[in-house]
Amino acid sequence: MKIHRTLYLQFLAAYVLFGVLSFLAIVTVSSEAMMRNLVKVKADSLYREASLVANGYAMSIYNNDPNSREAAVAQLRAIDTYVSAAVWIINNSGKVIFESREGSWDHEKSFLDFDPAFTGRYYMTGDFYGAFKEATLSVFSPITSKYKVVGYVVIHSSMADIRRSRDSILRVELMTLGIIMGFSLIILAVFTIKVYLPLTKVTKAAEEYAEGNMSYNIEGTETQDEMGYLAATLAFMAHEISKSEDSQRKFIANVSHDFRSPLTSIRGYLEAVIDGTIPPEMHEKYLKIVLDETLRLTKLTNGLLELNSLSSVGMVLDLTDFDINSVIKATAESFGGQCREKKISIELILTGDELRVRGDQDRIKQVLYNLLDNAIKFSHNNSIIKIETTEKGDRIYISVKDFGIGIPQDSVKLIFDRFYKTDLSRGKDKRGTGLGLAIVKEIIQAHNENINVISTEGVGSEFIFTLPTAEEK
């Protein structure tokens, strides 16, 4: 199944869109807001100058006082130079009676529409009723005499200066945006190298695993971060699936082998009986062999059903407190006939007269039965089997030890696998199914306990499992 890899392209598109929108925001929204703010700041600054003029020198100009007019004119022109803005004085009729820059206005012309009270503000922008060819910021402050407004001080400043200030700030903002986008490109590159490229490799591996190629190797993701952990986990999952498939194939092969052998014997003997190859006087002997083979098949089938039930739906335990010593004694007594046949003695080394444990009594008896059955089966004639219980803290250790053929070192870790039989045991265990120890392990693990084996080839084997002590002693 092909996956359209659009997530990274969407991420890049979002990055480009972020840059474009940020640029547009700076040159539009930010530009307008900055312009309004700069105009307000400039107007406040000029208004303070206009108020000083209105409260000081303006009356000398307005009243045309010859004694102080010359000094007032010099001060107003000095203010013009200081603030780089033209200073006008306009009377209530809208006529200009003074300007700091000679020749810039026809004094005979009046501004009949000039009415600061109508604007509701102390400044305005534009061409000031057609007086200027370019946009101008005009700030006015009233001139009062005897609590009456007799005129206005108007200071004109070119809007071009304010725009230049705004453009300078915009250049700084755009430069800052460029630096931010540059840094974000570094982050994008790191993201691509550290996240996107390894993610594509992990995705490719997942596709290969989905197609059944469990041997595919994820290269270039051997890092100690989350991506490396994801790749390692995915590789481990593939390895476990591969192992599971191998185990399944071996399981099917073992089942087929263990069923084919008795079925072949049964078919062969029955055909020999039918076609007369086996004479009538020998029928009973071979029919008993057929019966033994059917019993073997029944045992194998029951073991498979039980093991499948334990593994698939879990084991329901009937937990009680019981005496493990009495269970061991009863189990050992049930093998009296087999022990006499092979002249094997069972030695019980039990802690105390009574040793109570917590567990499913029937299941633990099944564990002991399987372990003791194996011990007798693989012990030499005239040998001893020891069963021992030991209490350590809140755990009881149960040991079943024989002095038989032992288990090869390379087979010790495999003996709990289903259908596994060592090469040494195949000659002795003709009736074995290879499921007994697998069932034993399932039962012990269902109790949340452990079972281990210590074995030396030609010396013997010892199986040790644990159980918790009884809750009430």
Phi, psi and omega in degrees: 000121180274136180250128177285114184275083183254351184298315181293319178297322176296322178296316178296318179298320178296323179296313179297317179298320177300316180296316181295314181296323178296317178298313180297322179297322181290315185279349179246283184299310181295322180297314180295315180297321180293320179297315179298319181293317179295320177299317180297316180297314180296319180296319178298319180295314180292328180295323177297319177294318180296322179294321177297318179295316182297326181271352183239278190276342187296322182295328178294323178285317184296316181277355180054046179283114185296333182289326185246356184298316184297316179294322180294319179298318179298319180293320181293323178289329176293321176295320176305312180296321185292315184263359181054047181211143180286138181249123178242154170235123184238136179277181183294339180277355180089012181266136178281121180253353174199143170217142185285344180244107184297141174082001182269356180205145176277109186294342182283346182265137183248160175257087185295333181273359184290114180213089182303328181294332181288326182290330181077004179227172181260008177208163177210156178239151180138208182262010179051066176059036177083011183283335184235153179273344179236162181297137185224145173265119181245123181244134183230145178226133185289147173257120184247146175216123182055046176064021176235145177279120182251349180178190183218142168267123181240126178247126182253127177233137182294136176290342180299323179296320179293321179295322178297321177296316178297317181296325178296317179293320179298321178298320178295318180296317179294323177295319177297319177299318178299319179295317179298316179295325177296315177297321180293332174295323176297316178298320179297320179295317178297318178300318181297316184287317188273333186242304189294309182297314175298326179295323177295324178292320178294320178297318177299318179297318179299321177295318179296318179295322179296331179273001176098001180272080183285351180270001181296135183255128178275111183260150174078017180235028182275055179256168182262011181264189183297325181293318176297321179295319178298315180296317180296320179296318179295318179295320178296319178300316179297320179296317180294321177296319178298317177298319180297319179295320177297317179296322179295318178296318178295321180299312180297319180296318180294317178299314181300317181295314184290334176275324184294321184299306179293326179295321177297317179297313181301313182297317181298314181293319181294319178296321179294324177293316184293315184275003174086004178300320176266122182293156183305324183292344180260359184301315184300319181298312185283332175292328175294323176296317178299318179298318178298320180293322178293323176297322177297317178296320179297316179297318179296316179296315179297320178297318178298314180298317181293315181295320178295321178295319180294323187277326188274312185253000181084161184257128176269115184260141174260086187282126176217169172266127180214166181272111182292330180297317181292326178294319179297316180298316181295320180294318180297321180295330182291345179258017182303316181297313180296321180294320179294324181296321181259005181056047178254134176253140178256122181256121181258122177242087189252142180278115177073169176288329180221134180225103188269137180231170178249122180174184176271108188300316182295319180292319179294324176296323177296320177299309180299320180298313181296317181294318180290324178298316177295319182299316179293319184298321186254015175266152176283158173298149179061039179241181184239145170239128181252132173240124188227142174241139181221135179259124177226106181064235180261020180234145174249127179259124180247125183241134173238113188236130176240168180237051185258220188284341180074179183237132176302148185301322182283355180255349185302317183283355183251352190292341179272358177284151181296134176069003182285133174225135177288159179298327180291329185274342186296327180286331184267327189261068182292329185262356183290150180256346184077015182248345187301309182291329176297319177293320178302314181296318179299319181293314181295319179293327176297333175276003184060035178240181185236154173225135181228163179228138173238122186214146173229128183299129180084356181247315180145180183224150177226122176256130182232126174229163185242155173218150177284151176291159182298148179293327177237116181270000000 
